[in-house]
């Protein structure tokens, strides 16, 4: 680092150093970012592989105002490609490195000098300090040229405060030496010479204030927001992220540029793509306005208020959790102008009384009587949580006292033999044969019964014809009408289409659905209908017409 600065004659106050840079593409990215703060004179690579800053790049500005605009430094910049760059002031880095090396080498030489001369290290150090004090003496300046500085937090430099501890032998040698040479004593050095105003100004501005800014910068970092749908678990929603951004904007110690930088650093694609076209000089309000148009609530205040009124307690939800859900909905409503901020407590208590189903809790806290003078949200939440905790502990004590335990599930086990004896096999086969014979007999009887009405109808027809020949026409019409009535009426289902039982219909059915029985009854009904159509073709045609 020291060789690069001396070889290239780098203007240290106008330069910054960027670490963790590997290729030319990263150099171009950093250069594009740093151009926002001022014109760049040149870019130099740290090519010494043994240096602790390898690989790094030194960027020299044409003016020192660009470095002031980058404050507070050091600063971590995350590029679009995801690379994290650390930007530091070259003045602080160069002073620390070169100053430490120079101080260490100087103290080493003083120790060697004290060892070679046989004197104590403290005596040699005092002599050197007296010479330094004489070399920095300058004529007093006018009061008009002096710079008003803040009171330094550092204590005034006292030689005794930095005097190193020496052993007893060295102290005795020092006392003997001063006794032999009383005239050769260290002169008193005034405090302004050892701690001049210029040094104090540098210490205050570059050490104390920078530490404050670094702590403040670390504590005010926003959480990342990407705007992805579905939202990742580690990422807050937009309203939560926006509240944090508003706190950053209300901080007067940060400039608009620093606030915009923090907002931009917390954005990830696709949310970062929404504000990518904005200028670097855009205010934080411009960034939030653009993000509101993409991720903010689009419902108006009236719709949000109606949604708030339709928010009720869910099954199994605690009253305290329900109150927090109401608070979130009411906050969105107030932001969109659906309700006044002065009526927040009253609306919250009123809706909680409407939507909470635990009447015993409402009566215990007397919330319905507190609508005119409602408590605030923190007070009400504390009351609910306290009441819930008391009820839970009371129920636990009751269960322990009454020995109420959950009943264990019981079950009945039935076993069936896996195999039968030979005698049992023969008996089951014989019983199956007997059952099959009985089924065949029943089928034959059913066929005979279905064929019997045909012969009866034919006999009735012959009998009616003979009567027609014997009796007058007026008397013979009545039986024919009756037979027509009996023949012209088709069969009807007379069963329920839902459960399959007889005696009622589907609209009045209260039984469970039984599709299997319904299908069986429908099959039997179709067979009856088909037989009736075969037996009464003229009546069937009339029914079809």
C-alpha positions in Angstrom: 0.0 0.0 0.0 2.8 2.5 1.0 4.7 1.7 -2.2 1.6 2.2 -4.4 0.8 5.5 -2.9 4.4 6.8 -3.2 4.9 5.4 -6.7 1.7 6.7 -8.2 1.6 10.0 -6.1 -1.9 9.3 -4.9 -3.8 12.1 -3.3 -4.8 10.3 -0.1 -7.6 12.7 1.1 -9.4 12.4 -2.2 -9.2 8.6 -2.5 -11.1 5.5 -1.2 -10.1 1.9 -1.2 -12.5 -0.9 -2.2 -11.7 -4.4 -1.1 -12.7 -7.9 -2.3 -12.4 -7.1 -6.1 -11.3 -9.9 -8.3 -11.9 -9.0 -12.0 -12.5 -6.2 -14.4 -16.2 -6.6 -14.3 -16.4 -6.0 -10.6 -14.1 -2.9 -11.1 -16.6 -1.6 -13.6 -19.5 -2.2 -11.2 -17.8 -0.3 -8.4 -16.8 2.5 -10.7 -20.3 3.0 -11.9 -21.5 3.2 -8.3 -18.8 5.6 -7.1 -19.4 7.9 -10.1 -22.7 8.9 -8.4 -20.8 10.9 -5.8 -18.3 12.7 -8.0 -15.9 12.6 -11.0 -13.2 9.9 -10.8 -9.6 10.8 -11.7 -8.2 7.3 -11.9 -8.5 3.7 -10.7 -5.4 1.9 -9.4 -5.1 -1.8 -8.5 -3.2 -3.1 -5.5 -0.9 -5.6 -7.3 1.2 -6.6 -4.3 0.1 -10.1 -3.5 1.8 -10.0 0.0 -0.2 -6.9 1.0 -3.1 -7.3 3.3 -5.2 -5.3 0.9 -4.7 -7.6 -2.0 -6.9 -7.8 -4.1 -8.2 -4.2 -3.7 -8.7 -1.1 -5.9 -7.8 2.6 -5.0 -10.3 5.1 -6.6 -9.0 8.7 -6.7 -11.6 11.5 -7.0 -10.8 14.9 -8.5 -12.2 16.5 -5.3 -12.4 15.6 -1.7 -16.1 16.5 -1.5 -16.9 13.2 -3.1 -15.3 11.4 -0.2 -17.3 13.5 2.2 -20.5 12.6 0.4 -19.8 8.9 0.9 -19.6 9.4 4.7 -20.0 7.5 7.0 -17.3 5.1 6.0 -16.5 2.2 5.9 -19.6 1.3 3.8 -20.7 -2.1 2.5 -22.2 -2.0 -1.0 -24.1 -5.0 -2.4 -24.1 -4.9 -6.2 -26.9 -6.2 -8.5 -24.9 -9.4 -9.0 -24.9 -10.0 -5.2 -21.2 -9.2 -4.6 -20.5 -7.4 -1.3 -17.9 -4.6 -1.6 -16.3 -2.8 1.4 -15.5 0.9 0.7 -13.1 2.6 3.1 -11.4 6.0 3.3 -7.8 5.7 2.1 -6.7 8.4 4.6 -7.8 6.3 7.6 -6.3 3.0 6.2 -3.0 4.6 5.1 -2.5 6.5 8.3 -3.2 3.4 10.4 -0.9 1.1 8.4 2.0 3.5 7.9 1.7 5.1 11.3 1.8 1.7 13.1 4.9 0.6 11.2 6.7 3.9 11.8 5.9 3.9 15.5 6.9 0.3 16.0 10.2 0.8 14.2 11.0 4.0 16.1 10.3 2.3 19.5 12.4 -0.6 18.5 15.3 1.7 17.7 14.9 3.5 21.1 15.0 0.2 23.0 18.2 -0.8 21.1 19.7 2.7 21.9 18.8 2.3 25.6 20.3 -1.2 25.7 23.6 -0.1 24.0 24.0 3.1 26.2 23.2 1.3 29.5 20.5 3.8 30.4 16.9 3.0 31.2 14.3 3.0 28.5 12.2 5.6 30.3 15.2 8.0 30.4 15.8 7.7 26.7 12.1 8.1 26.0 11.9 11.3 28.0 14.9 12.7 26.3 13.3 12.0 22.9 10.0 13.5 23.9 11.8 16.7 25.1 13.4 17.0 21.7 10.1 16.4 19.9 8.5 19.2 22.0 11.3 21.6 21.0 10.9 20.7 17.4 7.1 21.4 17.3 7.3 24.7 19.0 6.0 27.5 16.8 5.2 31.1 17.4 1.8 31.7 18.8 -0.9 32.4 16.3 -3.5 35.1 16.3 -6.8 34.4 18.0 -8.6 35.1 14.7 -6.7 32.3 13.0 -7.6 29.7 15.6 -10.4 27.2 14.9 -13.2 26.6 17.4 -13.2 23.0 18.2 -15.5 20.8 20.3 -14.2 19.8 23.6 -12.0 16.7 23.1 -13.1 13.6 24.8 -9.5 12.6 25.2 -7.7 13.5 28.4 -4.9 16.0 28.3 -1.6 14.3 27.5 0.6 13.9 30.6 4.1 12.5 30.4 3.5 10.6 33.6 0.5 8.9 32.2 2.4 7.3 29.4 5.6 6.7 31.4 6.4 3.0 31.1 6.8 0.9 34.3 10.4 0.0 35.0 12.0 -2.3 37.6 13.6 -1.2 40.8 17.1 -1.2 39.4 16.2 1.2 36.6 14.5 3.5 39.1 17.6 3.6 41.2 19.8 4.3 38.2 17.5 7.0 37.2 17.5 8.6 40.7 21.3 8.4 40.9 21.6 10.0 37.4 19.3 12.9 38.3 21.2 13.4 41.6 24.5 13.6 39.8 23.2 15.9 37.2 20.6 18.1 38.8 20.8 20.7 36.1 20.0 18.1 33.4 16.2 17.6 34.1 13.5 17.2 31.5 11.9 20.5 30.7 8.2 20.9 31.3 6.2 20.7 28.0 3.1 22.7 27.8 -0.1 20.7 27.1 -1.1 22.6 23.9 2.3 21.6 22.4 1.8 17.9 23.1 -1.9 18.0 22.2 -2.3 20.7 19.5 -5.8 21.7 18.3 -5.2 20.3 14.8 -4.6 16.8 16.3 -7.6 17.0 18.5 -9.8 18.0 15.5 -8.6 15.0 13.5 -9.2 12.7 16.4 -12.7 13.9 17.0 -13.8 14.0 13.4 -12.2 10.8 12.2 -12.4 8.5 15.3 -15.1 9.6 17.7 -17.7 10.7 15.2 -17.0 7.9 12.8 -17.6 5.3 15.6 -20.9 7.0 16.4 -21.9 6.8 12.8 -20.9 3.2 12.4 -22.9 2.2 15.4 -25.9 4.2 14.2 -25.5 2.7 10.7 -25.5 -0.8 12.1 -28.5 -0.3 14.3 -30.7 1.2 11.5 -30.4 -1.5 8.9 -33.6 -2.5 7.2 -34.7 -6.0 6.8 -34.7 -7.4 3.2 -37.9 -7.2 1.2 -38.4 -8.8 -2.2 -42.2 -8.7 -2.9 -42.3 -12.3 -3.9 -45.6 -14.2 -3.9 -45.8 -16.4 -1.9 -43.9 -14.5 0.7 -40.8 -16.2 2.1 -40.9 -17.1 5.8 -37.9 -15.1 6.7 -39.2 -11.9 5.0 -41.6 -9.4 6.5 -44.8 -8.3 4.7 -44.9 -4.9 3.0 -46.7 -3.0 5.7 -44.1 -4.1 8.3 -41.2 -3.2 6.1 -42.8 0.2 5.3 -43.1 1.0 9.0 -39.4 0.4 9.4 -38.7 2.6 6.4 -40.8 5.4 7.9 -38.7 5.3 11.0 -35.5 5.6 8.9 -37.1 8.7 7.2 -37.9 10.3 10.5 -34.3 10.2 11.6 -32.9 13.7 11.3 -29.3 12.5 11.7 -29.4 10.9 8.2 -29.4 12.7 5.0 -31.9 12.0 2.2 -29.1 10.3 0.2 -28.3 8.0 3.1 -32.0 7.2 3.7 -32.5 6.3 0.0 -29.4 4.2 0.2 -30.7 2.2 3.1 -34.0 1.6 1.4 -32.3 0.6 -1.8 -30.0 -1.8 0.0 -32.9 -3.6 1.6 -34.7 -4.3 -1.7 -34.3 -7.6 -3.5 -35.7 -8.5 -7.0 -38.5 -8.2 -8.1 -39.0 -5.3 -5.7 -35.6 -3.8 -6.6 -36.6 -3.8 -10.3 -39.6 -1.6 -9.5 -37.4 1.3 -8.4 -34.4 0.6 -10.6 -35.3 3.4 -13.1 -35.3 6.1 -10.4 -32.4 8.6 -10.3 -29.8 8.3 -7.6 -30.8 11.7 -6.3 -34.4 10.7 -5.8 -35.8 11.2 -2.3 -36.9 8.4 0.0 -40.5 9.5 -0.5 -40.2 8.8 -4.2 -39.0 5.2 -3.5 -41.9 4.6 -1.1 -44.4 6.1 -3.5 -43.2 3.7 -6.3 -43.3 0.7 -4.0 -46.8 1.6 -2.7 -48.1 1.5 -6.3 -46.8 -2.0 -6.7 -47.3 -3.6 -3.2 -49.5 -1.3 -1.2 -53.1 -1.8 -0.3 -55.5 -0.9 -3.2 -58.7 -1.1 -1.2 -60.3 2.2 -0.1 -61.2 3.1 3.4 -64.8 2.1 3.1 -64.1 -1.4 2.0 -61.5 -1.9 4.7 -64.0 -0.6 7.3 -66.6 -3.1 6.1 -64.0 -5.8 6.2 -63.2 -4.8 9.8 -66.8 -5.0 10.8 -67.0 -8.5 9.3 -64.0 -9.8 11.3 -65.2 -12.3 14.0 -63.5 -14.7 16.3 -62.5 -18.0 14.7 -63.1 -21.4 16.3 -60.4 -22.2 18.8 -58.9 -18.7 18.6 -58.0 -16.9 21.9 -59.6 -13.6 22.6 -56.2 -11.9 22.8 -55.3 -13.2 19.4 -58.6 -12.0 18.0 -58.0 -8.6 19.4 -54.6 -8.3 17.8 -56.2 -9.3 14.4 -58.7 -6.6 14.9 -56.0 -4.1 15.7 -54.2 -4.9 12.4 -57.3 -4.5 10.4 -58.3 -1.2 12.1 -54.8 0.2 11.5 -55.1 -0.4 7.7 -58.5 1.2 7.8 -57.2 4.3 9.5 -54.3 4.6 7.1 -56.7 4.5 4.1 -59.0 7.1 5.6 -61.9 4.7 6.5 -61.9 5.7 10.2 -60.7 8.6 12.4 -57.7 8.1 14.5 -59.5 9.5 17.5 -62.1 6.8 17.4 -59.7 3.8 17.3 -60.2 2.7 20.9 -64.0 3.0 20.7 -64.2 1.1 17.4 -61.9 -1.6 18.6 -63.8 -2.3 21.9 -67.2 -2.2 20.1 -66.2 -4.7 17.4 -64.5 -6.9 20.0 -67.8 -7.1 21.9 -69.6 -7.9 18.7 -67.2 -10.5 17.4 -66.0 -12.3 20.6 -68.2 -15.3 21.5 -67.0 -15.7 25.1 -69.7 -13.9 27.0 -68.3 -14.8 30.4 -65.1 -13.0 29.5 -67.0 -9.9 28.4 -69.0 -9.9 31.6 -66.0 -10.4 33.8 -64.2 -7.4 32.3 -67.4 -5.4 31.8 -66.3 -4.3 28.3 -69.8 -3.5 27.2 -70.0 -0.9 29.9 -66.7 0.6 28.8 -67.7 1.6 25.3 -68.1 5.2 26.3 -64.7 5.4 28.0 -62.8 2.5 26.3 -59.3 1.4 27.3 -56.4 1.7 24.9 -55.2 -1.3 22.9 -52.2 -2.2 25.2 -54.4 -1.9 28.3 -57.1 -4.1 26.8 -54.6 -6.7 25.5 -53.1 -6.9 29.0 -56.5 -7.4 30.6 -57.4 -10.2 28.2 -54.1 -12.0 28.6 -54.3 -11.8 32.4 -57.9 -13.2 32.4 -56.9 -16.0 30.0 -54.0 -17.0 32.2 -56.2 -17.0 35.3 -58.8 -19.2 33.6 -56.1 -21.6 32.4 -54.5 -22.0 35.8 -58.0 -22.4 37.4 -58.9 -25.2 35.0 -55.6 -26.9 35.6 -56.1 -26.8 39.4 -59.7 -28.2 39.0 -58.5 -31.1 36.9 -55.7 -31.9 39.4 -58.1 -31.7 42.3 -60.9 -33.8 40.8 -58.4 -36.3 39.1 -60.0 -35.8 35.7 -58.2 -37.8 33.2 -59.0 -38.7 29.6 -60.7 -42.1 29.1 -58.6 -44.6 27.3 -60.0 -46.0 24.1 -61.2 -49.6 24.4 -61.5 -52.3 21.8 -63.1 -55.8 21.5 -61.2 -58.5 19.7 -63.0 -61.4 18.0 -61.1 -64.3 16.4 -62.3 -66.6 13.7 -60.8 -70.0 12.9 -58.8 -70.1 9.8 -59.7 -73.7 8.7 -62.6 -76.1 9.2 -62.7 -79.8 9.8 -63.7 -82.4 7.1 -67.0 -83.1 8.8 -67.9 -79.4 8.9 -67.0 -79.1 5.2 -69.5 -81.8 4.2 -72.2 -80.3 6.3 -71.7 -76.8 4.8 -71.8 -78.3 1.3 -75.0 -80.2 2.0 -76.6 -77.0 3.5 -75.6 -75.0 0.4 -77.2 -77.6 -1.9 -80.5 -77.5 0.1 -80.5 -73.7 -0.1 -80.0 -73.8 -3.8 -82.9 -76.3 -4.2 -85.2 -74.0 -2.2 -84.2 -71.0 -4.3 -85.0 -72.9 -7.4 -88.5 -73.8 -6.1 -89.2 -70.2 -5.1 -88.2 -69.1 -8.6 -90.6 -71.7 -10.1 -93.4 -70.5 -7.9 -92.7 -66.9 -8.8 -92.9 -67.8 -12.6 -96.2 -69.6 -12.0 -97.7 -66.6 -10.1 -96.7 -64.2 -12.8 -98.3 -66.4 -15.5 -101.5 -66.9 -13.6 -103.0 -63.4 -14.1 -102.9 -64.0 -17.9 -105.3 -67.0 -17.7 -107.5 -65.2 -15.3 -107.8 -62.2 -17.6 -108.7 -64.4 -20.6 -111.4 -66.2 -18.5 -112.8 -62.9 -17.5 -112.9 -61.8 -21.1 -114.9 -64.9 -22.1 -117.3 -64.5 -19.2 -118.0 -60.9 -20.0 -118.7 -61.7 -23.7 -121.3 -64.2 -22.6 -122.9 -61.7 -20.3 -123.0 -59.1 -23.1 -125.0 -61.5 -25.2 -127.4 -62.2 -22.4 -127.9 -58.8 -20.7 -128.9 -55.4 -22.2 -126.2 -52.9 -23.2 -126.8 -50.5 -20.3 -125.9 -53.3 -17.8 -122.9 -54.7 -19.8 -120.9 -51.4 -19.8 -120.1 -51.4 -16.1 -117.8 -54.5 -15.9 -115.9 -53.5 -19.0 -115.2 -50.1 -17.5 -113.9 -51.7 -14.4 -111.7 -54.0 -16.3 -110.4 -51.1 -18.3 -109.6 -49.2 -15.2 -107.7 -52.1 -13.7 -105.8 -52.7 -16.9 -105.1 -49.1 -17.8 -103.3 -48.2 -14.5 -99.6 -48.8 -14.8 -97.5 -49.9 -11.8 -96.1 -47.1 -9.6 -92.8 -47.1 -7.5 -94.2 -46.6 -4.1 -90.7 -46.3 -2.6 -88.3 -43.5 -1.5 -85.7 -42.5 -4.0 -83.2 -41.6 -1.2 -83.3 -44.5 1.3 -85.3 -47.1 -0.7 -87.8 -47.7 2.0 -91.6 -47.9 1.4 -94.3 -45.6 2.7 -92.8 -42.2 2.1 -91.1 -40.0 -0.6 -87.8 -38.3 -0.9 -88.8 -34.7 0.2 -90.1 -36.1 3.6 -87.2 -38.6 4.1 -85.1 -38.3 7.2 -83.1 -41.5 6.8 -79.5 -41.9 5.5 -79.0 -42.4 1.8 -79.0 -46.1 0.7 -78.0 -46.2 -3.0 -77.8 -50.0 -3.1 -81.4 -50.5 -1.9 -82.7 -47.7 -4.2 -81.0 -49.4 -7.2 -82.6 -52.8 -6.3 -86.1 -51.3 -5.9 -85.6 -49.4 -9.2 -84.7 -52.7 -11.0 -87.8 -54.5 -9.6 -90.0 -51.5 -10.6 -88.7 -51.6 -14.2 -89.4 -55.4 -14.4 -93.0 -54.8 -13.2 -93.4 -51.9 -15.7 -92.1 -54.1 -18.6 -94.5 -56.9 -17.7 -97.4 -54.5 -17.6 -96.5 -53.1 -21.0 -96.4 -56.7 -22.4 -99.8 -57.5 -20.9 -101.5 -54.3 -21.8 -100.1 -53.0 -25.1 -103.0 -50.7 -25.9 -102.9 -49.0 -22.5 -99.1 -48.7 -22.8 -99.5 -46.9 -26.1 -102.0 -44.5 -24.5 -99.6 -43.8 -21.7 -96.8 -43.1 -24.2 -99.1 -40.7 -26.2 
